[in-house]
Amino acid sequence: MEEAKATFTKNVTEKLSTTPEAKISQSRYVNVGESFGAYIKKSGYITLTLAIIMIAIYIAYAFR
């Protein structure tokens, strides 16, 4: 994985350096971890479930 990141960075830098007016610098690198991804996934499932339940309740109330 690290090798792929390094290769990508190298390729992008080489492509952009062919433009004379381009100034390239990497100020920082941020990687989103697995725990954050799992949190977002869990939160999405809970939100989707609650939305479906609330829609079902609204439909049941509207067509009573």
PyMOL commands that set and color helices and strands:
alter all, ss='L'
color gray80, all
select helices_A, chain A and resi 2-17+34-62
alter helices_A, ss='H'
color red, helices_A
deselect
rebuild
show_as cartoon
